[in-house]
C-alpha cells in the first residue's frame, strides 16, 4: 500500500476464504489510517481478475491494480503467466 508515492505496507498472509483476504487488507487500512476509497492497492501473486478474491477486494477498494513484472524479465509466452504472478522472485 502506498500513499503519496511512498510504500506504506508490503505484507503477505495466509487466508482460507475471500472474506479472510479482504479482512486482512481492510484491517491494515484501518490501522494505517488509509482510506479504501482513495487507496491505490497493487496485488501480486496468484490472483486473477475473474476470481472471488478480486471481486471482494474491488467491492471495498476502488483502485485495485495488478503489479507488473520488470521489463527486463522475459518469460516465455508458452507459460501464459500473468505479469503479476511470482513478482517476489524478480525483486
Buried (B, 14 or more C-beta within 10 A) or exposed (E): BBBEEEEBBEEEEEEEEBEEBBBBBBEBBEEEEBEBEEBBBBBBBEBEEEEEBBEBBBEBBEEBEBBEBEEEEEBEEEEEEBBBBBBEEEE
